[in-house]
Amino acid sequence: MAYITKQQLIERITEERLVDLTNQRGDGEEIDDAVLDRAIADADAAIDGYVGRRYALPLPSVPDLLVQVAGAIVFYGLHVDAASEKVAADYKAAIATLQGVSRGTVQ
């Protein structure tokens, strides 16, 4: 189960930004779906690792909190070069949220 979709990422990050982050060829014309799908799958695996300790997977629906967490993880993961302080801070906050879910302090 994907915790965030391409469309949700476009709404959060913008299509132009996703083109820049995923287009390894540098032609800047469209989102590279293979790169984006890999980043989403990596985020899903990380989230499952935390959430699965506390809840049966797959979840019946994706809570908004996990959509936000997935967005931060995907965005961070797409930064093959150094991420900005804001992107890194959002990623760290997302992981802290997942740790809270795993421990049962965040539902």
Secondary structure, 3 states (H helix, E strand, C coil): CCCCCHHHHHHHHCHHHHHHHHCCCCCCCCCCHHHHHHHHHHHHHHHHHHHCCCCCCCCCCCCHHHHHHHHHHHHHHCCCCCCCHHHHHHHHHHHHHHHHHHHCCCC
